[in-house]
Amino acid sequence: MEASAPSRARQGRRRTRAVGSPLSRAAVFLFSVVLVWVPASVGYLVRLPRGFHLTKDSVKIVGSTHFPVKVYVMLHQKSPHVLCVTQQLRNAELIDPSFQWHGPKGKVVSVENSTTQITSTGSLVFQNFQERMSGIYTCFLEYKPTVEETVKRLHLKYAVYAYREPHYYYQFTARYHAAPCNSIYNISFEKKLLEILRKLVLDLSCEISLLKSECHHVKMQKAGLQNELFFTFSVSSLNTEKGPKPCMDHNCESSRRLAKAKNLIERFFNQQVEVLGRRAEPLPEIYYIEGTLQMVWINHCFPGYGMNDLQHPKCPECCVICSPGSYNPRDGIHCLQCNSSLVYGAKACS
């Protein structure tokens, strides 16, 4: 029975090599694949963070007399309106209400052009939210339910957290049949492959980074020892925006660009298999081994931030600023415990 095209590619390891430079034949093969298509234009869409559960109450947040209400504000963005009322009082008539807010640095005073504003109805609003604004905010509410009744007093607490989008990227691994491991052709081929991959995603404002490249001897069943190159590289989205902007799911501008880049890379490797299957002449010395491309999605938080779906169930995939008693010294996913840390966003345990 005649072998299929992909099978011929796999069996090609045992074929006689064509005469000429292994690098030149491999490079021509790569270029014949990469010129098959051109990246499509990229759309732009800005939304809320992908881990945030958007509800009709997200824009205005009410307090509770039983526990501090958690409020999440994206770094450098405007906050939702934090109301100085409970859900029960939200639509009630309040006679002669007075509102007073206290934050981490004492009494909150609303002045013109300030990053912290208190509206005429007592709502707290942050502009261009900064890390240092994170903390516990308490509203002292005084009001009369009716003209005849005595004054009632409530203390409402809010835990306000800065958060950021996670730094995420795709990590790929792929294997190539190689020239002898000490051959200069492998090094030249690696540079050519990275050059092609980088050009492939250039229009999407994404970047390719080589993480690891190793040559190994692999024993194949009925084929003896083979030389193989193991490539590990990442593709990440460059920040082309002038400032942090909200984003939701995989529909934000940077996520969409990254998803397009992933698809182009997968298609590039698939087309290498297709081109190999159509070849009439012997295979090049260096070629992609079908089925070896693997991809994983990796999330990281910036130092001082971490993910915790138990502590922050309404923002489970957000990188929330580390609370006092915890820290994140590098691009990890979680905040680590540190009893001596007394500030929000600690990057060291001291």
LINVENRA-V467757 format. One record per pair of residues at least 4 apart in sequence whose C-alpha atoms are under 6 Angstrom apart, sorted by the first residue. I is the first residue (numbers start at 1). J is the second residue. D is the distance in whole Angstrom. If there is no record, write none. Layout:
i: <I	I>
j: <J	J>
d: <D	D>
This chain:
i: <3	5	6	8	9	17	18	22	23	23	23	25	26	26	33	44	45	45	46	46	47	47	47	48	48	48	49	49	49	50	50	51	51	51	51	52	59	60	60	60	61	61	62	62	62	62	63	63	63	63	64	65	68	68	69	69	70	70	70	71	72	72	72	73	73	74	74	74	75	75	75	75	75	76	76	77	77	78	78	78	79	79	81	81	81	82	82	83	84	84	84	85	85	86	94	94	94	95	95	96	97	97	98	98	99	99	99	100	100	101	101	101	101	102	102	102	102	102	103	104	110	110	115	115	116	116	117	117	118	118	118	119	131	134	134	134	135	135	136	136	137	137	138	138	139	139	140	140	141	141	142	142	143	143	144	162	163	163	163	164	166	166	166	167	167	167	168	168	168	169	169	169	170	170	170	170	171	171	171	171	172	172	172	172	172	173	173	173	173	174	174	174	175	175	175	175	176	176	176	176	176	177	177	177	178	178	178	178	179	181	185	198	198	201	201	202	204	205	206	206	206	207	207	208	208	209	209	210	211	211	212	213	213	214	214	215	215	216	216	217	217	218	218	219	219	220	237	237	247	248	250	251	252	300	300	300	301	301	301	301	301	301	302	303	303	303	303	303	304	304	304	304	304	304	304	305	305	305	305	306	306	306	306	306	307	307	307	307	308	309	309	312	321	322	322	322	322	322	323	324	324	324	324	325	325	325	325	326	326	326	326	327	327	327	327	328	328	328	329	329	338	340	341	341>
j: <7	277	277	12	277	282	282	285	27	185	189	284	284	286	272	253	252	253	247	252	246	247	248	246	247	248	246	247	248	248	249	315	316	317	318	315	80	80	81	82	82	83	83	85	86	87	69	85	86	156	86	156	157	158	158	159	158	159	160	160	160	161	162	79	162	162	163	164	129	130	162	163	164	128	129	128	129	126	127	128	125	126	123	124	125	123	124	123	122	123	139	89	90	90	143	144	145	143	144	143	142	143	141	142	122	140	141	139	140	107	108	138	139	106	107	108	137	138	137	135	117	118	126	127	125	126	124	125	122	123	124	123	162	160	161	162	159	160	158	159	157	158	156	157	155	156	154	155	153	154	152	153	151	152	151	321	319	320	321	319	300	301	319	299	300	301	298	299	300	235	236	298	234	235	296	297	233	234	295	296	232	233	234	294	295	231	232	293	294	231	292	293	229	230	289	292	228	229	287	288	289	228	286	287	227	228	229	286	285	215	189	202	208	206	261	206	257	238	236	237	238	235	236	234	235	233	234	233	232	233	232	230	231	229	230	228	229	227	228	226	227	225	226	224	225	224	254	258	252	252	255	256	256	331	332	333	305	306	319	331	332	333	331	328	329	330	331	347	321	322	327	328	345	346	347	319	320	321	322	319	320	333	334	335	318	319	333	334	312	313	316	316	345	326	327	335	344	345	344	341	342	343	344	337	338	339	341	335	336	337	338	335	336	346	347	335	336	347	347	348	349	350	349	350>
d: <6	4	6	6	6	6	6	5	6	5	6	6	6	6	6	5	5	5	5	5	5	4	5	5	4	5	5	4	4	3	4	5	6	4	5	5	5	6	5	6	5	6	5	6	5	6	6	6	5	6	6	6	5	5	5	6	6	5	6	5	6	5	6	5	5	6	5	6	5	6	6	6	6	4	5	5	6	6	5	6	6	5	6	6	5	5	5	4	6	6	6	6	6	6	6	6	6	6	5	6	6	4	6	5	5	6	5	6	5	6	5	6	4	5	4	5	6	5	4	6	5	6	6	5	6	5	6	5	6	5	5	5	6	5	5	6	6	5	6	5	6	5	6	4	6	5	6	5	6	5	6	5	5	5	5	6	5	4	6	5	6	5	6	6	5	6	5	4	6	6	5	6	6	5	6	5	6	4	6	5	6	5	6	6	5	5	4	6	5	5	5	4	5	5	6	6	5	5	5	4	5	5	5	5	5	5	6	5	6	6	6	6	6	6	6	6	6	6	6	4	5	6	6	6	5	6	5	4	5	5	5	6	5	6	5	6	4	6	5	6	5	5	5	5	4	5	6	6	5	6	5	6	6	6	5	5	6	6	6	5	6	5	5	5	5	5	6	6	6	6	6	5	4	5	5	5	5	4	5	5	5	5	4	5	6	5	6	5	6	5	4	6	5	6	6	6	6	5	5	6	5	5	5	6	5	5	5	6	5	4	5	5	5	5	5	5	6	5	4	5	6	6	6	6>
